[in-house]
Amino acid sequence: MTQNVIETHSLTKRYGDFTAVDELYLSVHEGEIFGFLGPNGAGKTTTILMLMGLSVPTSGTAVVAGYDIVESSKDVRRVASVLPEYSSLYGELTAHQNLDYIGQLNDLSKEVREKKITELLEIVGMTEWRDEKLEAYSRGMKQRVGIASALMKAPKVVFLDEPTLGLDPVGTKEVRELILRLNREQGLTVVLTSHLLNEVQMTCDRVGIINRGKLIVTETLENLTKEMTGGEERNVEFKLSEVPPNLIGNLESLEGVKQVTQKGDRLHVYTSIDRDYMVSKTIVDHGAVILLMRPKEYSLEEIFMKYYEEG
């Protein structure tokens, strides 16, 4: 049975008459990368601040790694780390000095600090620049050191708020691969927010979409795609050498086929998953050669917009 590292129950945060987070029920599984998505002002950062024990909820409860976020907020901050959207590291200090300072704030001994700094800079690929000031780093290099800083206290869960914001494609790829490696090799639980939905699609196991403080949906990307296609039904595209007479009519007569549309040499067949073989056989029996066959795949952007508009 999967253990939850984060559980919230009716978690709510109000500022006067404004409700930033509205009765949030959320669970994050141990060892997963969870994508927390929503437009600006949706309640993502407010939720993270509460889950880090840095902001007291108006009502509701939440537990992070077994600790209540209000009653045991210090313990929460001991087992959870956050890398904010904009780094809080000091530009006039070196990578080593920044990490050493964070280690001191977490009451780590000098021996433990030195060992962890060496290990973490190696993990994030920054050993060569450990004694250079951060102000000389590229944004991607700063993000890697920022991730190292979030790992100094060996947390059970890390919140990464827009970790690839402002990075070029190379830096984005490096940070993405680093997150995946940390999750795979260390079993680190990651809660990630990002506006780059294609990055979330390549990184996360599950996603939650929040809008106006309300959690709209929490699901795996695979199941969200199934919901987009109506469960078991999907749109399969076929590119053919030719479209013989009567083919479309015969395809539409097959059990499980709802509709067939044509655009040039391509057919879009709306069918059930277990009817692909019969559709392909019917096409071949009519003398056409199948040059391409692929199901319609929905991007996370399409999925996000569907739920955003409905929410």
C-alpha positions in Angstrom: 0.0 0.0 0.0 1.4 3.4 -1.0 2.2 5.7 1.9 1.3 9.3 1.7 4.0 11.9 2.6 1.5 14.7 2.4 -2.2 14.6 3.4 -4.5 17.6 3.7 -8.1 17.7 4.8 -10.3 20.7 4.1 -7.1 22.9 4.2 -8.2 26.6 3.8 -6.5 29.9 3.9 -8.4 33.2 3.9 -7.1 36.8 3.8 -10.1 38.9 4.9 -12.8 38.2 2.4 -10.5 36.6 -0.1 -10.1 32.8 0.0 -6.7 31.8 -1.4 -7.0 28.1 -0.7 -10.5 26.6 -0.4 -11.0 23.3 1.4 -8.1 21.5 -0.2 -8.0 17.7 -0.1 -4.7 16.6 -1.4 -2.4 13.5 -1.0 1.2 13.1 -2.3 2.6 9.6 -2.3 6.0 8.7 -1.0 8.7 8.7 -3.7 6.7 10.3 -6.4 7.2 13.5 -8.4 3.9 15.4 -8.1 3.1 18.3 -10.4 1.0 21.1 -8.8 -0.4 23.2 -11.5 -2.6 26.3 -11.8 -2.6 29.8 -13.2 -1.1 32.7 -11.3 -3.0 33.4 -8.1 -4.6 29.9 -8.1 -3.2 29.1 -4.6 -0.1 27.1 -5.3 2.4 29.2 -3.4 0.0 29.7 -0.5 -0.5 25.9 -0.2 3.3 25.3 -0.2 3.8 28.0 2.6 1.2 26.2 4.7 2.7 22.8 4.0 6.1 24.1 5.1 4.7 25.4 8.4 5.4 28.9 7.3 1.8 30.1 7.2 -1.0 29.1 9.5 -4.2 27.8 7.8 -7.5 29.5 8.6 -9.1 26.1 8.9 -8.5 22.4 8.0 -5.5 20.2 8.7 -2.5 18.9 7.0 0.3 16.4 7.8 3.7 16.3 6.2 5.9 13.2 6.8 3.8 12.4 9.8 3.9 15.9 11.4 1.0 18.3 11.8 1.8 21.6 10.0 0.5 23.7 12.9 1.3 21.7 16.1 4.7 20.4 14.8 5.7 23.1 12.4 9.4 23.0 13.5 9.4 19.2 12.8 7.8 19.9 9.4 10.6 22.3 8.5 13.2 19.7 9.6 11.9 17.0 7.2 10.7 19.2 4.3 12.6 21.8 2.2 11.5 24.4 -0.4 13.3 26.0 -3.3 11.4 29.2 -3.9 10.8 30.6 -7.4 13.5 33.2 -6.8 16.6 31.9 -5.1 17.4 33.1 -1.6 21.1 32.3 -1.9 23.7 35.0 -1.4 25.5 36.1 -4.6 28.5 37.4 -2.8 29.2 34.0 -1.3 30.6 30.9 -3.0 28.6 27.7 -3.5 30.5 26.1 -0.6 29.9 29.1 1.7 26.1 29.2 0.9 25.7 25.5 1.6 27.8 25.8 4.8 25.7 28.6 6.1 22.5 26.6 5.4 24.0 23.6 7.2 24.8 25.9 10.2 21.1 27.1 10.3 20.1 23.4 10.5 22.5 22.7 13.4 24.7 20.4 11.4 28.2 19.9 12.8 31.2 21.1 10.8 32.2 17.5 9.9 28.7 16.6 8.7 28.5 19.9 6.8 31.7 19.3 4.9 30.8 15.8 4.0 27.3 16.8 2.7 28.6 19.8 0.8 31.1 17.6 -1.1 28.5 15.0 -1.8 25.8 17.4 -2.9 28.0 19.5 -5.2 29.1 16.3 -6.8 25.4 15.2 -7.3 24.4 18.5 -8.9 27.5 18.7 -11.0 29.0 21.9 -9.3 32.2 20.6 -7.7 34.4 22.5 -10.1 32.8 25.8 -9.2 32.4 25.3 -5.4 34.7 28.2 -4.5 33.4 30.7 -7.0 30.8 33.4 -6.0 27.3 32.8 -7.1 27.0 36.2 -8.7 29.2 34.8 -11.5 27.0 31.8 -12.1 24.5 31.3 -14.9 20.9 30.9 -13.8 21.0 27.2 -14.4 24.1 26.9 -12.2 22.4 28.8 -9.5 19.4 26.5 -9.7 21.6 23.5 -9.3 23.2 25.0 -6.2 19.7 25.9 -5.0 18.6 22.3 -5.3 21.7 21.3 -3.4 20.8 23.8 -0.6 17.3 22.2 -0.4 18.9 18.8 0.2 21.4 19.9 2.9 19.1 18.6 5.8 18.3 15.3 4.0 14.6 16.1 3.7 11.9 13.5 3.0 10.0 15.9 0.6 11.2 18.9 -1.4 8.9 21.6 -2.8 10.3 23.1 -6.1 8.6 26.3 -7.1 9.2 26.9 -10.8 12.6 25.3 -10.8 13.2 25.8 -14.6 11.9 29.4 -14.8 14.0 31.6 -17.0 16.4 28.8 -18.0 17.5 28.2 -21.6 16.8 24.8 -23.1 20.1 23.3 -22.0 19.7 24.5 -18.4 16.1 23.3 -18.4 17.1 19.8 -19.5 19.9 19.7 -16.9 17.6 20.6 -14.0 14.9 18.2 -15.3 17.4 15.3 -15.4 18.7 16.2 -12.0 15.2 16.1 -10.5 14.5 12.7 -12.1 17.9 11.3 -10.9 17.3 12.4 -7.3 13.9 10.9 -7.3 15.1 7.6 -8.9 18.4 7.2 -7.0 17.4 8.6 -3.6 13.7 8.0 -3.5 13.1 11.8 -3.0 9.5 12.9 -2.9 9.2 16.1 -5.1 6.3 18.5 -5.3 6.9 20.7 -8.4 5.1 23.7 -9.7 5.8 25.0 -13.2 4.3 26.9 -16.1 6.2 24.8 -18.5 3.6 22.1 -19.0 5.7 20.0 -21.3 8.4 19.8 -18.6 5.8 18.6 -16.1 4.6 16.0 -18.6 8.2 14.6 -18.9 8.8 14.7 -15.2 5.8 14.0 -13.0 4.0 10.8 -12.0 0.8 12.6 -11.1 -0.6 16.1 -11.4 -3.0 18.2 -9.4 -4.7 21.2 -11.0 -5.8 24.0 -8.8 -7.9 27.1 -9.8 -9.2 29.9 -7.6 -8.1 28.0 -4.6 -10.1 24.8 -5.5 -8.4 21.6 -6.4 -10.1 20.5 -9.7 -8.5 17.2 -10.3 -5.7 14.9 -9.1 -4.7 12.0 -11.4 -2.0 10.3 -13.4 -1.3 11.7 -16.8 -2.3 8.4 -18.3 -5.8 8.5 -16.7 -6.3 12.1 -17.5 -5.6 11.3 -21.2 -8.2 8.5 -21.0 -10.7 10.9 -19.6 -10.0 13.3 -22.5 -10.8 10.6 -24.9 -13.9 9.4 -23.1 -12.4 6.5 -21.3 -11.7 3.6 -23.6 -12.5 5.4 -26.8 -9.7 7.1 -28.7 -8.9 8.8 -32.0 -6.5 6.7 -34.1 -4.9 8.3 -37.1 -4.1 6.2 -40.2 -2.0 7.4 -43.2 -2.8 5.2 -46.2 -1.3 4.7 -49.6 -4.8 5.3 -50.9 -8.4 5.5 -49.6 -10.3 2.8 -51.6 -14.0 3.2 -52.4 -16.4 1.9 -49.6 -13.6 1.7 -47.1 -14.9 4.4 -44.8 -18.4 2.9 -44.9 -17.1 -0.5 -44.0 -15.0 0.8 -41.2 -18.0 2.6 -39.7 -20.0 -0.6 -39.8 -17.5 -2.3 -37.5 -18.6 -2.9 -34.0 -17.0 -0.4 -31.7 -16.3 2.2 -34.4 -18.1 5.4 -33.7 -16.9 7.7 -36.6 -14.4 7.8 -39.4 -13.3 11.1 -40.9 -11.0 11.7 -43.9 -8.5 14.4 -44.6 -6.5 13.7 -47.8 -4.7 10.4 -47.4 -5.4 10.3 -43.7 -8.2 8.7 -41.8 -9.2 9.5 -38.2 -11.0 6.5 -36.7 -12.8 7.0 -33.4 -12.8 3.5 -31.9 -12.3 1.3 -28.9 -8.8 0.2 -27.9 -9.6 -3.4 -28.6 -10.8 -2.7 -32.2 -7.5 -1.6 -33.6 -6.7 -5.0 -35.1 -10.1 -5.2 -36.9 -9.7 -1.6 -38.2 -6.2 -2.4 -39.6 -7.3 -5.7 -41.1 -10.3 -4.0 -42.9 -8.0 -1.4 -44.4 -5.5 -4.0 -45.6 -8.4 -6.2 -47.0 -9.4 -3.2 -49.1 -6.0 -3.2 -50.7 -4.6 -0.1 -49.0 -1.1 0.0 -47.4 -0.9 1.5 -43.9 2.0 4.0 -43.9 1.3 5.4 -40.4 -0.8 4.4 -37.5 -0.8 6.4 -34.2 -3.3 7.3 -31.5 -4.1 10.9 -30.8 -2.0 11.9 -27.8 -3.1 14.8 -25.7 -0.6 17.2 -24.4 -0.7 18.4 -20.8 -1.5 21.8 -22.1 -4.7 20.5 -23.7 -5.6 18.6 -20.5 -4.8 21.6 -18.3 -6.9 24.0 -20.5 -9.9 21.5 -20.4 -10.0 21.4 -16.6 -9.1 25.1 -16.3 -12.0 26.1 -18.5 -14.4 23.8 -16.7 -13.2 24.9 -13.3 
